[in-house]
Amino acid sequence: MALLILMTPKGQTTQVPVTEPEMTIGRAEHNHVVLASQRVSRFHAALATDGPVVTIRDLGSRNGTFVNGRRIEMQILVNGDNIDIAGYWIRFLTFDQERIADEAMELITERGPLV
């Protein structure tokens, strides 16, 4: 599972789970992630998920999409990558659901039932 931590230029933060095989980011209301700025293209960038691999692709935006300070056309994202779209800062995080489930089962086994 992947998660985007979005910080606006004014410092407001929100979390956006990456739940669809393809998610678009842009100014238009039809995007999965809407960024309200004239500097953001209507359809600015897209995330594509293929199994555990998530890529980000710039959709021909005027101001560009940056990952870890580098302007990109397309790039595979890794845990902790920083995405910059027209002053919006986005942190990409991944979580290994299988590992989390295993750790939860381990805790339940060690501590026994909660009754």
C-alpha distances in whole Angstrom, upper triangle without the diagonal:
4,7,10,13,16,20,23,26,28,25,23,19,17,13,11,8,7,8,11,11,14,14,17,18,22,25,25,24,23,20,16,17,21,22,26,28,31,30,26,27,26,24,23,20,17,13,13,10,11,10,8,10,10,14,15,19,22,24,27,27,30,29,26,22,22,20,21,24,25,25,23,23,20,18,15,13,12,11,13,15,17,18,21,22,26,25,22,20,16,14,11,9,6,5,6,6,10,11,11,12,15,16,16,19,20,21,22,24,26,27,28,27,28,31
4,7,10,13,16,19,23,24,22,20,17,14,11,9,6,5,8,10,11,13,12,15,15,19,22,23,22,21,18,14,14,18,19,23,25,27,26,23,24,24,21,20,17,14,11,11,9,12,11,9,10,8,11,13,16,19,21,24,24,27,25,23,19,19,16,17,21,21,22,20,21,18,15,13,10,10,9,11,12,14,14,17,18,22,22,18,16,12,10,7,6,4,6,9,10,13,14,13,16,18,18,19,22,23,24,25,27,28,29,30,30,30,33
4,7,10,13,16,19,21,18,16,13,10,7,6,4,5,9,12,13,14,12,14,14,17,20,21,20,20,16,13,12,15,17,20,22,25,24,21,22,22,20,19,16,14,12,13,12,15,15,13,13,11,13,13,17,19,21,24,23,26,24,22,18,18,16,17,20,21,21,20,21,19,17,15,12,11,10,10,11,12,12,15,17,20,19,16,13,10,8,6,5,6,8,11,12,16,16,15,17,20,20,20,23,25,24,26,29,30,30,31,31,30,33
4,6,10,12,16,17,15,14,10,8,6,5,6,7,11,13,14,14,11,13,11,14,17,19,18,18,15,12,10,13,13,17,18,21,20,17,19,19,18,16,14,13,11,13,13,17,17,15,14,12,13,12,15,17,19,21,20,23,20,18,15,15,13,15,17,18,19,18,19,17,16,14,11,12,10,10,10,10,9,12,13,16,15,12,10,6,6,5,6,9,11,15,16,20,20,18,21,24,23,23,27,28,28,29,32,33,33,34,34,33,36
4,7,10,13,14,12,10,7,6,5,6,9,11,14,16,18,17,15,15,13,16,17,20,19,20,16,14,11,13,13,16,18,21,20,18,20,20,19,17,16,16,14,17,17,20,21,18,18,15,16,15,18,19,21,23,21,23,21,19,16,15,14,15,17,19,20,20,21,20,18,17,14,14,12,10,11,10,10,12,13,16,14,10,8,5,5,7,8,11,13,17,18,22,21,20,23,25,24,24,28,29,28,30,33,33,33,35,34,33,36
4,7,10,11,9,8,5,5,6,7,11,12,15,17,19,18,14,14,11,13,14,17,17,18,15,13,9,11,10,12,14,17,16,14,17,18,17,15,14,15,14,18,18,22,23,21,20,17,17,15,17,17,19,21,19,21,18,17,14,14,14,15,16,18,18,19,20,20,19,18,15,16,15,13,12,10,9,10,10,12,11,7,6,4,7,9,11,14,17,21,22,25,25,23,26,29,28,28,31,32,32,33,36,37,36,38,38,36,39
4,7,8,6,5,4,7,9,11,14,16,19,21,23,21,18,17,14,14,15,18,18,20,17,16,12,12,10,12,13,17,16,14,18,19,19,17,16,18,17,21,22,26,26,24,23,20,20,18,20,19,21,23,20,21,18,17,15,15,15,15,16,19,19,20,22,22,21,21,18,19,17,14,14,11,10,10,11,12,9,6,5,6,8,12,14,17,20,24,25,28,28,26,29,32,30,30,34,35,34,36,39,39,38,40,40,38,41
4,5,5,5,6,9,12,13,17,18,21,22,24,22,19,17,14,13,13,16,17,19,16,16,12,11,8,9,10,13,13,12,16,17,17,16,16,18,19,22,24,28,29,27,26,22,22,19,20,19,21,22,19,19,16,17,15,15,16,17,17,19,19,21,22,23,22,23,20,21,20,18,17,13,12,10,10,10,7,5,7,9,12,15,17,21,23,27,28,32,31,30,32,35,34,34,37,38,37,39,42,42,42,44,43,41,44
4,5,8,10,12,15,17,20,22,25,26,27,25,22,20,16,15,14,18,19,21,19,19,15,14,10,10,10,13,12,12,16,18,19,17,18,20,21,25,27,30,32,30,28,25,24,21,22,20,21,22,19,18,15,16,15,15,17,17,16,19,19,21,23,24,24,25,22,23,22,19,18,14,13,11,10,9,6,6,8,11,14,17,20,24,26,30,31,35,34,33,36,38,37,37,41,41,40,42,45,45,45,47,46,44,47
4,6,9,12,16,18,21,23,26,27,30,27,24,22,18,17,16,20,20,23,21,21,17,15,12,12,12,15,15,15,19,20,22,20,21,23,24,28,29,33,34,32,31,27,27,24,25,24,25,26,22,22,19,20,19,19,20,20,20,23,23,24,27,27,27,28,25,26,24,21,21,17,16,14,14,13,10,9,11,13,16,19,22,25,28,31,32,36,35,33,36,39,37,37,41,42,40,42,45,45,44,46,46,44,46
4,6,10,13,16,19,21,24,26,28,27,23,22,19,18,18,21,21,24,21,20,17,16,13,14,14,18,17,17,21,22,23,21,21,23,23,27,28,31,32,30,29,26,25,23,25,24,25,26,23,24,20,21,19,19,19,19,19,22,22,24,26,27,26,26,23,24,22,19,18,15,15,14,14,14,11,9,9,12,13,17,19,22,25,28,29,33,32,30,33,36,34,34,37,38,37,39,42,41,41,43,42,40,43
4,7,11,13,17,19,22,24,26,25,21,20,17,17,17,20,19,21,19,18,15,14,12,13,14,18,18,17,20,21,22,20,21,22,22,25,26,30,31,29,28,25,25,23,24,24,25,27,24,24,22,22,20,20,20,20,21,24,24,25,27,27,26,26,23,24,22,19,19,16,16,15,15,15,12,10,10,12,13,17,18,21,23,27,28,31,31,28,31,34,32,32,35,37,35,37,40,40,39,41,40,38,41
4,7,10,13,16,19,21,24,22,19,19,16,17,17,20,19,21,18,16,13,13,12,14,16,19,19,18,21,21,21,20,19,20,19,23,23,27,27,25,25,22,22,20,23,22,24,26,23,25,22,22,19,19,18,19,20,23,23,24,26,25,24,24,20,20,18,16,16,14,14,14,15,16,13,10,9,9,11,13,14,18,19,23,24,27,27,25,27,30,29,28,32,33,32,33,36,36,36,38,37,35,38
4,7,10,13,15,18,21,20,16,16,14,16,16,18,17,18,16,13,11,12,12,14,16,20,20,18,20,20,20,19,18,18,17,20,21,24,24,23,23,20,21,19,21,22,23,25,23,25,23,22,19,19,19,20,21,24,24,24,25,24,23,22,19,20,18,16,16,15,14,15,15,17,15,11,11,10,11,12,13,16,17,21,21,25,25,23,25,28,27,26,30,31,30,31,34,35,34,36,35,33,36
4,7,10,12,15,18,17,14,15,14,16,18,19,18,18,15,12,10,13,13,16,19,22,22,19,21,21,20,19,18,17,15,18,18,21,21,19,19,17,18,17,20,21,22,25,23,26,24,22,19,19,18,19,21,23,23,23,24,23,21,20,17,17,15,14,15,14,14,15,16,18,17,13,12,9,10,10,10,13,14,17,18,21,21,19,21,24,24,23,26,28,27,28,31,32,32,33,32,31,34
4,6,9,11,14,14,11,12,11,14,16,17,15,15,12,9,8,11,12,16,18,21,21,18,19,19,17,17,15,14,12,15,14,18,18,17,17,14,16,15,18,19,20,23,21,24,22,21,18,19,18,19,21,23,22,22,22,20,19,18,15,16,15,15,15,14,14,15,15,18,17,14,13,10,10,10,10,12,13,17,17,20,21,19,21,24,24,24,27,29,28,29,32,33,33,34,33,32,35
4,6,9,12,12,10,13,13,16,19,19,18,17,14,10,10,14,16,19,22,24,24,21,22,21,19,18,16,14,12,13,12,15,15,14,15,12,15,15,18,20,21,24,23,26,25,23,20,20,19,20,23,24,24,22,23,20,19,17,15,15,14,15,15,16,15,18,18,21,20,17,16,12,12,10,10,10,11,14,13,17,18,16,18,21,21,21,24,26,26,26,29,31,31,31,31,30,33
4,6,8,9,8,11,12,15,18,18,17,16,13,9,10,14,16,20,22,24,23,20,20,20,17,17,14,11,8,9,8,12,12,11,12,9,11,12,15,17,18,22,21,25,23,21,18,19,17,19,22,22,22,20,20,17,16,14,12,13,13,14,14,15,14,17,17,20,21,17,16,12,12,10,10,9,11,13,13,17,18,17,19,22,22,22,25,27,27,28,31,32,33,33,33,32,35
4,7,9,8,12,14,17,20,19,18,16,13,10,12,15,18,21,24,26,26,22,22,21,18,19,16,13,10,10,9,12,12,12,13,11,14,14,17,19,20,24,24,27,26,24,21,22,21,23,26,26,25,23,22,20,19,17,15,17,16,18,18,19,18,21,20,24,24,20,20,16,16,13,13,12,13,14,13,16,19,18,18,22,23,22,24,27,27,28,30,32,32,33,32,31,34
4,5,6,10,13,16,19,18,17,14,12,9,12,15,18,21,24,26,25,22,21,19,16,17,14,11,9,8,7,10,11,13,13,11,13,13,15,18,18,21,22,25,25,23,20,22,21,23,26,25,24,22,21,18,18,16,16,17,18,20,19,20,19,21,20,23,24,21,21,17,18,15,15,14,16,17,16,19,21,21,21,24,26,25,27,30,31,31,33,35,36,36,35,35,38
4,7,10,13,17,20,19,19,16,14,11,14,17,20,23,25,27,26,22,21,20,17,17,14,10,8,6,5,7,9,11,10,9,10,12,13,16,16,20,21,25,25,22,20,21,20,23,25,24,23,20,19,16,16,14,14,17,18,20,19,20,19,21,21,24,25,22,22,19,19,16,16,15,16,17,17,19,22,22,22,25,27,27,28,31,32,32,34,37,37,38,37,37,40
4,7,10,13,17,16,16,13,11,9,11,15,17,20,22,23,23,19,18,16,13,13,10,7,6,4,6,9,12,13,12,9,10,10,11,13,13,17,18,21,22,19,17,19,18,21,23,22,21,18,16,14,14,14,14,17,18,20,18,19,17,19,18,21,23,20,20,17,18,15,17,16,18,19,20,22,24,24,25,28,29,30,31,34,35,35,38,39,40,41,40,40,43
4,7,10,13,13,13,10,7,6,8,11,13,17,19,20,20,16,15,14,11,11,9,6,5,7,9,12,15,15,14,11,10,9,11,12,12,16,16,19,19,17,15,17,17,20,22,21,20,17,16,14,15,15,14,17,18,19,17,17,15,16,15,18,20,17,17,14,15,14,15,16,18,20,20,23,25,25,26,29,30,30,32,34,35,36,38,40,40,41,40,39,42
4,7,10,10,10,9,5,5,6,9,11,14,15,17,16,12,11,10,7,8,6,4,6,9,12,15,18,18,16,13,12,9,9,10,9,13,12,16,16,14,13,15,16,19,21,20,18,16,14,14,15,15,15,18,19,20,18,17,14,15,12,15,17,15,16,14,16,15,17,18,21,23,24,27,28,28,29,32,33,33,35,37,38,39,41,43,43,44,43,42,45
4,7,9,10,9,6,6,5,6,7,11,12,13,13,9,9,8,6,6,5,6,8,11,14,18,20,20,18,14,13,10,10,9,9,12,11,14,13,12,10,13,14,18,18,18,16,15,14,14,15,16,15,18,19,19,16,15,12,12,9,12,14,11,12,11,14,14,17,18,21,24,25,28,29,28,30,33,33,33,36,38,38,39,42,43,43,44,44,43,46
4,6,8,9,6,8,7,5,6,8,9,10,10,6,6,5,4,5,7,9,11,15,18,21,24,24,22,18,16,13,12,10,10,12,9,12,12,12,11,14,16,19,19,19,17,16,15,16,18,19,18,21,22,21,19,17,13,12,9,10,13,11,13,13,16,17,20,22,25,28,28,32,33,32,34,37,37,37,40,42,41,43,45,47,47,48,47,46,48
4,7,9,7,10,8,5,5,5,7,7,9,6,6,4,7,8,10,12,15,18,21,25,27,27,25,21,20,17,16,14,12,14,11,13,13,14,14,17,19,22,21,22,19,19,19,19,21,23,22,25,25,24,22,19,16,14,11,11,13,12,15,15,19,20,23,25,28,31,31,35,36,35,36,40,40,39,42,44,44,45,48,49,49,50,49,47,50
4,5,6,9,9,7,8,8,10,10,12,9,8,5,7,9,12,13,16,19,21,25,27,28,26,22,21,18,17,15,13,15,13,15,16,16,16,20,22,25,25,25,22,21,20,21,23,24,24,27,27,27,24,22,19,18,14,15,17,15,18,18,21,22,24,26,29,32,32,35,37,35,37,40,40,40,43,45,45,45,48,50,49,50,49,48,50
4,6,8,8,6,9,9,12,13,15,12,12,8,10,12,14,14,17,19,21,25,27,28,26,23,22,19,19,18,16,18,16,19,19,19,19,22,24,27,27,27,25,24,23,23,25,26,25,27,27,27,25,23,20,20,16,17,19,17,19,19,22,22,24,26,28,31,30,34,36,34,35,39,39,38,41,43,43,43,46,48,47,48,46,45,47
4,7,9,8,11,12,15,16,17,14,12,9,9,12,13,13,15,17,19,22,25,25,24,21,20,18,17,17,15,17,16,19,20,20,19,22,23,27,27,27,25,23,22,22,23,24,23,26,27,27,25,24,21,20,17,19,21,18,20,19,22,22,24,25,27,29,29,32,34,33,34,37,38,37,40,42,42,42,45,47,47,47,46,45,47
4,5,6,9,11,14,15,16,12,11,8,7,9,10,9,11,14,16,19,22,22,21,17,17,14,14,14,13,15,14,17,18,17,16,19,20,23,24,24,21,20,19,18,20,20,20,22,23,23,21,20,17,17,14,16,18,15,17,16,18,18,20,21,24,26,26,29,31,30,31,35,35,35,37,39,39,40,43,44,44,45,44,43,45
4,6,10,13,15,17,18,14,14,12,10,11,11,9,10,12,14,17,19,20,19,15,15,14,15,15,14,18,17,20,19,18,16,19,19,22,23,24,22,20,20,18,19,19,18,20,20,21,19,19,16,17,15,17,18,15,16,14,16,15,17,18,20,23,23,26,28,26,28,31,31,31,33,36,36,36,39,41,41,41,40,39,42
4,7,10,12,15,15,12,12,11,10,10,10,10,10,13,15,19,21,20,19,16,15,13,14,14,14,17,15,18,17,16,14,16,17,20,21,21,20,19,19,18,18,19,17,19,19,19,17,16,13,14,12,14,15,11,13,11,13,13,16,18,20,23,23,27,28,26,28,31,31,31,34,36,36,37,40,41,41,41,40,39,42
4,6,9,12,12,9,10,9,9,10,11,12,13,17,19,23,24,24,23,19,18,16,16,15,15,17,15,17,16,16,15,17,18,21,21,22,20,20,20,20,21,21,20,22,22,21,20,18,15,14,11,12,13,11,13,12,16,16,19,21,23,27,27,30,31,30,32,35,35,34,37,39,39,40,43,44,44,45,43,42,45
4,6,9,9,7,9,9,10,9,11,13,15,18,21,24,26,26,24,20,19,16,16,15,15,16,13,15,13,14,13,15,17,19,19,20,18,19,19,20,20,22,20,22,22,21,19,16,13,12,9,9,10,8,11,11,15,16,19,22,24,28,28,32,33,31,33,36,36,36,39,41,40,41,44,45,45,46,45,44,46
4,7,9,7,10,10,12,12,14,16,18,22,24,28,30,29,28,24,23,19,19,17,17,18,15,16,14,16,16,18,20,22,21,23,21,21,22,23,24,25,24,26,26,24,22,19,16,14,11,10,11,10,13,14,18,20,23,25,28,31,32,36,36,35,37,40,39,39,42,44,43,44,47,48,48,49,48,46,49
4,5,5,8,10,12,11,14,17,19,23,26,29,32,31,29,25,23,20,19,17,16,17,13,13,12,14,14,16,19,21,20,21,19,20,21,22,24,25,24,26,26,24,22,19,16,13,10,8,9,9,13,15,19,21,24,27,30,33,34,38,38,37,39,42,41,41,45,46,45,47,50,50,50,52,51,49,52
4,5,7,9,12,11,15,18,21,24,27,31,33,33,30,27,25,21,20,17,16,15,12,11,10,13,15,17,20,23,21,22,19,20,21,23,24,27,26,28,29,27,24,21,18,15,12,9,11,12,16,18,22,23,27,30,33,36,37,40,41,40,42,45,45,45,48,49,49,50,53,54,54,55,54,52,55
4,6,9,12,10,13,17,19,23,26,29,32,31,28,25,22,19,17,14,14,13,9,8,7,10,11,14,17,19,17,18,15,17,18,20,22,24,23,26,26,25,22,18,15,12,9,6,9,10,14,16,19,21,25,28,31,34,36,39,40,39,41,44,43,44,47,48,48,49,52,53,53,54,54,52,55
4,7,8,6,10,13,16,19,22,26,28,28,25,21,19,16,14,11,11,11,8,8,7,9,10,13,16,18,17,17,15,15,16,17,19,21,20,23,24,23,20,17,13,11,7,6,9,9,12,14,17,19,22,25,28,31,33,36,37,36,38,41,41,41,44,45,45,47,49,50,50,52,51,50,53
4,5,5,9,12,15,18,22,25,28,28,25,21,19,15,13,10,9,9,6,7,8,9,10,14,17,20,19,18,15,15,15,16,19,21,21,24,25,24,21,19,15,13,9,9,13,13,15,16,20,20,24,26,29,32,33,37,38,37,39,42,42,42,45,47,47,48,51,52,52,53,52,51,54
4,6,9,12,15,18,21,24,27,28,25,22,19,16,14,12,10,11,9,10,12,12,13,17,19,23,22,21,18,18,17,18,20,23,22,26,27,26,23,21,17,16,12,12,15,14,17,18,21,21,25,27,30,32,33,36,37,37,38,41,42,42,44,46,46,47,50,51,51,52,51,50,53
4,6,8,12,14,18,21,24,24,22,18,16,13,11,9,7,9,8,11,12,11,12,15,17,21,21,20,17,16,14,15,17,19,19,23,24,24,21,19,16,15,12,13,16,15,17,16,19,19,22,24,27,29,30,33,35,34,36,39,39,39,42,44,44,45,48,49,49,50,49,49,51
4,7,11,14,17,20,23,23,20,17,14,11,9,6,5,7,5,8,9,8,8,11,14,17,17,16,13,12,11,12,15,17,17,20,22,21,18,16,12,11,8,10,13,12,14,14,17,17,20,22,26,28,29,32,33,33,35,38,38,38,41,43,43,44,47,48,48,50,49,48,51
4,7,10,14,17,20,19,17,13,10,7,5,4,5,8,8,11,11,9,7,10,12,15,16,15,12,10,9,9,11,13,13,17,18,18,15,14,11,11,9,11,14,13,14,12,15,14,17,19,22,25,26,29,30,30,32,34,35,35,38,40,40,42,44,45,46,47,46,46,49
4,6,10,13,16,16,14,10,8,6,5,7,7,11,11,15,15,12,10,13,13,17,18,17,15,12,11,9,11,12,12,15,17,18,15,15,12,13,12,15,17,15,15,13,15,13,16,17,20,22,23,26,28,27,29,32,33,33,35,37,38,39,41,43,43,44,44,43,46
4,7,10,13,13,10,7,6,5,7,9,10,14,14,18,17,15,12,13,13,16,18,17,16,13,12,10,10,10,9,13,14,15,13,14,11,14,13,17,18,16,15,12,13,11,13,14,17,18,20,22,24,24,26,28,29,30,32,34,34,36,38,39,40,41,41,40,43
4,7,10,10,8,6,5,6,8,11,12,16,17,21,21,18,15,16,15,18,20,19,18,15,13,10,10,9,10,13,15,17,15,17,15,17,17,20,22,19,19,16,16,13,15,14,17,18,19,21,23,23,25,27,28,29,31,33,34,35,37,39,40,40,40,40,43
4,6,7,6,4,7,9,11,15,16,20,21,24,24,21,18,19,17,20,22,21,20,17,16,13,12,10,10,12,14,16,15,17,16,19,19,23,24,21,20,17,16,13,13,12,14,14,15,17,19,20,21,23,25,26,27,29,31,32,33,35,36,37,37,37,40
4,6,5,6,8,12,14,17,18,22,23,27,27,23,20,21,19,22,24,23,23,19,18,14,13,11,12,13,15,18,18,20,19,22,23,26,28,25,24,20,19,16,16,14,15,15,16,17,19,20,21,23,25,26,27,29,31,32,33,35,37,37,37,38,41
4,6,8,11,14,17,21,22,25,27,30,30,26,23,23,21,23,26,25,25,22,21,17,16,12,13,13,15,18,18,21,21,24,25,29,29,27,25,21,20,16,15,12,13,12,12,13,16,17,18,19,22,23,24,26,27,28,30,32,33,34,34,35,38
4,7,10,13,17,20,22,25,26,30,29,25,22,21,19,20,24,23,23,21,20,17,14,11,10,10,11,15,15,18,19,22,23,27,28,25,23,19,17,13,12,9,10,9,11,12,13,15,16,18,19,21,22,24,26,27,28,30,31,32,33,33,37
4,7,10,13,17,19,22,23,26,25,22,19,18,16,18,21,20,20,17,17,13,10,7,8,8,11,14,13,16,16,20,21,25,25,23,21,17,16,12,12,10,12,12,14,15,17,18,20,21,23,24,26,27,29,30,32,33,35,36,36,37,40
4,7,10,14,16,19,20,23,22,19,15,15,13,15,18,17,17,14,14,11,9,6,6,8,10,13,11,14,13,16,17,21,22,19,18,14,13,10,11,10,12,13,15,17,19,19,21,23,24,25,27,29,30,32,33,35,36,37,37,37,41
4,7,10,13,16,17,20,19,16,12,13,11,14,16,15,14,11,10,7,5,4,5,9,12,14,11,13,12,15,15,19,20,18,17,14,14,11,13,13,16,17,19,21,22,23,25,27,28,29,31,33,34,35,37,38,40,41,41,41,44
4,7,10,12,13,16,15,12,9,10,9,12,14,13,12,9,8,6,6,6,7,11,13,14,11,12,9,12,12,15,17,15,14,12,12,10,13,14,18,20,21,24,25,25,28,30,30,31,34,35,36,38,39,41,42,43,43,43,46
4,6,9,10,14,13,10,8,10,10,14,15,13,11,8,6,4,7,9,10,14,17,17,14,14,11,13,12,15,17,16,16,14,16,14,17,18,21,23,25,27,28,29,31,33,34,35,37,39,40,41,43,44,45,47,46,46,49
4,6,6,10,10,7,6,9,11,14,14,12,9,7,5,6,9,12,13,17,19,19,16,15,11,11,10,12,15,15,15,14,16,16,19,21,24,26,28,31,32,32,34,36,37,38,40,42,42,44,46,47,48,49,49,49,52
4,6,9,11,9,9,12,14,18,18,16,13,10,8,9,12,15,16,20,22,22,19,18,14,14,12,14,17,16,18,17,19,19,22,23,27,29,30,33,34,34,36,38,39,40,42,44,44,46,48,49,50,51,51,50,53
4,7,9,8,9,13,15,19,18,16,12,11,8,11,14,17,19,22,25,24,21,20,16,15,13,14,17,17,19,19,21,21,25,26,30,32,33,36,37,37,39,42,42,43,46,47,48,49,51,53,53,55,54,54,57
4,6,5,8,11,14,18,16,15,11,11,10,12,15,18,19,22,24,23,20,18,14,13,10,10,14,14,16,17,20,20,24,26,29,32,33,36,37,37,39,42,42,43,45,47,47,49,51,52,53,54,54,53,56
4,6,9,12,16,19,17,15,12,12,12,15,18,21,21,25,27,25,22,19,16,14,11,10,14,15,17,19,22,22,26,29,32,35,37,39,40,40,42,45,45,46,48,50,50,52,54,55,55,57,56,56,59
4,7,9,13,16,13,13,9,11,12,15,17,20,20,23,24,23,19,16,13,10,8,7,10,12,14,16,19,20,24,27,30,33,35,38,38,38,41,43,43,44,47,48,48,50,52,53,53,55,54,54,57
4,7,10,13,11,10,6,7,8,11,13,16,16,19,21,20,16,14,11,9,7,8,11,12,13,14,17,18,21,24,27,30,32,35,35,35,38,40,40,41,44,45,45,47,49,50,51,52,52,51,55
4,7,10,9,8,6,6,7,9,10,13,13,16,17,16,13,11,7,6,5,8,10,10,11,11,13,14,18,20,24,26,28,31,32,32,34,36,36,37,40,41,41,43,46,46,47,49,49,48,51
4,6,6,5,4,6,9,10,10,12,12,14,16,14,10,8,6,5,7,9,10,10,10,10,12,13,16,19,23,25,28,30,30,30,33,35,35,36,39,40,40,42,44,45,46,48,48,47,51
4,5,5,6,7,10,10,8,10,8,10,12,10,7,6,5,6,9,12,12,12,10,9,10,10,13,16,19,22,25,27,27,27,30,32,32,33,36,36,37,39,41,42,43,44,45,44,48
4,6,9,10,13,13,11,12,10,11,12,9,6,5,6,8,11,14,13,13,10,10,10,11,14,16,20,22,25,28,27,27,31,32,31,33,36,36,36,39,41,41,42,44,45,44,48
4,7,9,13,14,13,15,13,14,15,13,10,8,8,8,11,12,12,13,11,12,12,14,17,20,23,26,29,32,31,31,34,36,35,37,40,40,40,43,45,44,45,48,48,48,51
4,6,10,11,10,13,13,14,16,15,11,10,9,9,11,13,14,15,13,14,15,15,18,21,24,27,30,32,32,32,35,36,36,38,41,41,42,44,46,46,47,49,50,49,53
4,7,9,10,13,13,16,18,17,13,12,10,9,10,12,13,14,14,14,16,16,20,22,26,28,31,33,33,33,36,38,38,39,42,43,43,46,48,48,49,51,51,51,54
4,6,7,10,11,14,17,17,13,12,10,11,11,13,16,16,15,15,16,15,19,20,24,26,29,31,31,32,35,36,36,38,40,41,42,44,46,47,48,50,50,50,53
4,7,11,12,16,19,19,15,15,12,13,13,15,18,18,17,17,18,17,20,21,25,27,29,31,32,33,35,37,37,39,41,42,43,45,47,48,49,51,51,51,54
4,7,9,13,16,17,14,14,12,14,14,17,19,18,17,16,17,15,18,18,22,23,26,28,29,30,32,33,34,36,38,39,40,42,44,45,46,47,47,48,51
4,6,9,13,14,11,12,11,13,14,18,19,18,17,15,14,12,15,16,19,21,23,25,26,27,29,30,31,33,35,36,37,39,41,42,43,44,45,45,48
4,7,10,12,10,12,12,15,16,20,21,19,17,15,14,11,13,13,16,17,20,21,22,23,26,27,28,29,31,32,34,36,37,38,40,41,41,42,45
4,7,8,6,9,9,13,15,19,19,17,15,12,10,7,9,10,13,15,18,20,20,21,23,25,25,27,29,30,31,33,35,36,37,39,39,39,43
4,6,6,9,11,15,17,21,21,19,16,13,10,7,8,8,11,13,16,18,17,18,21,22,22,24,27,27,28,31,32,33,34,36,37,37,40
4,6,9,12,15,18,21,21,18,15,12,9,6,5,5,8,11,14,16,15,16,19,20,20,22,24,25,25,28,30,30,31,33,34,34,37
4,6,10,13,16,19,18,16,12,10,6,5,5,8,11,14,17,19,18,18,22,23,22,24,27,27,27,30,31,31,32,35,35,35,39
4,6,10,13,16,16,14,10,8,6,5,7,10,14,16,19,22,21,21,24,26,25,27,30,30,30,33,35,35,36,38,39,38,42
4,7,10,13,12,10,7,6,5,6,9,13,16,19,22,25,24,24,27,29,28,29,32,33,33,35,37,37,38,40,41,40,43
4,7,10,10,8,6,5,6,7,11,14,18,21,23,26,26,26,29,31,30,31,34,35,35,37,40,40,40,42,42,42,45
4,6,6,6,5,6,9,11,15,18,21,25,27,30,29,29,32,34,33,34,38,38,38,40,43,43,43,45,45,44,48
4,6,5,7,8,11,13,17,20,23,26,28,31,32,31,34,36,35,36,39,40,40,42,45,45,46,47,47,46,49
4,6,8,11,14,16,20,23,27,30,32,35,35,34,37,39,39,39,43,44,43,45,48,48,48,50,50,49,52
4,6,10,13,16,19,23,26,29,31,34,34,33,36,38,37,38,41,42,42,44,46,47,47,48,48,47,50
4,6,10,13,16,20,23,26,28,31,31,30,33,35,34,35,38,39,38,40,43,43,43,45,45,43,46
4,7,10,13,17,20,23,25,29,28,27,30,32,31,32,35,36,35,38,40,40,40,42,42,41,44
4,6,10,13,16,20,22,25,25,24,27,29,28,29,32,33,32,35,37,37,38,40,39,38,42
4,6,10,13,17,19,22,21,21,24,26,25,26,29,30,29,32,34,34,35,37,37,36,39
4,7,10,14,16,19,19,18,21,23,23,24,27,28,28,30,32,33,33,35,35,35,38
4,7,10,13,16,15,14,18,19,19,20,23,24,24,26,28,29,30,31,32,31,35
4,7,9,12,12,12,15,16,16,18,20,21,22,24,26,27,28,29,30,29,33
4,6,9,8,8,11,13,13,14,17,18,18,20,22,23,24,26,26,26,30
4,6,5,6,9,10,11,12,14,15,17,19,20,21,23,24,25,25,29
4,5,5,6,9,10,10,12,14,15,16,18,20,21,22,22,23,26
4,5,5,6,9,10,11,12,14,15,16,18,20,21,21,23,26
4,5,5,6,9,10,10,12,14,15,16,18,20,21,22,25
4,5,5,6,9,10,11,12,14,15,17,18,18,19,23
4,5,5,6,9,10,11,12,14,15,16,16,17,21
4,5,5,6,9,10,10,12,14,15,16,18,21
4,5,5,6,9,10,11,12,14,15,16,20
4,5,5,6,9,10,11,12,12,13,17
4,5,5,6,9,10,10,11,13,16
4,5,5,6,9,10,12,14,17
4,5,5,6,8,10,11,15
4,6,5,5,7,9,12
4,6,5,8,11,14
4,6,9,11,14
4,7,8,11
4,7,9
4,6
4
